Amino acid sequence: MGLIEELHAAKKKSPMGNGKINFFKYMHEIEEALNQGYTAMDIWTLLHNKGELQIKYNQFSVYVRKYIKEKNDE
């Protein structure tokens, strides 16, 4: 297998980008939990410990601000 093919195969296996995809998968539940008074840290900790969200908390909080909080401020 050549270099390009190996790079292409490695990119398909890479989890990069899966964090945002998984965030969107749970976005409505995250929003509902926030509305019920749970903190972003509580939500991230649970999803991270379950292996459902493999991003760091700071990136999670960016997604919460960008896709949930700003949407609600409109």
ChimeraX attribute file (.defattr): number of C-alpha atoms within 10 A of each C-alpha:
attribute: neighborCount
match mode: 1-to-1
recipient: residues
	/A:1	6
	/A:2	6
	/A:3	8
	/A:4	9
	/A:5	10
	/A:6	11
	/A:7	12
	/A:8	11
	/A:9	11
	/A:10	11
	/A:11	11
	/A:12	10
	/A:13	9
	/A:14	10
	/A:15	11
	/A:16	12
	/A:17	9
	/A:18	13
	/A:19	18
	/A:20	17
	/A:21	12
	/A:22	15
	/A:23	22
	/A:24	14
	/A:25	13
	/A:26	14
	/A:27	17
	/A:28	12
	/A:29	13
	/A:30	21
	/A:31	18
	/A:32	11
	/A:33	15
	/A:34	17
	/A:35	10
	/A:36	9
	/A:37	8
	/A:38	13
	/A:39	13
	/A:40	16
	/A:41	13
	/A:42	12
	/A:43	17
	/A:44	22
	/A:45	15
	/A:46	12
	/A:47	18
	/A:48	15
	/A:49	10
	/A:50	10
	/A:51	10
	/A:52	15
	/A:53	22
	/A:54	19
	/A:55	20
	/A:56	12
	/A:57	16
	/A:58	11
	/A:59	12
	/A:60	20
	/A:61	15
	/A:62	12
	/A:63	17
	/A:64	19
	/A:65	13
	/A:66	11
	/A:67	15
	/A:68	17
	/A:69	14
	/A:70	10
	/A:71	10
	/A:72	9
	/A:73	6
	/A:74	5
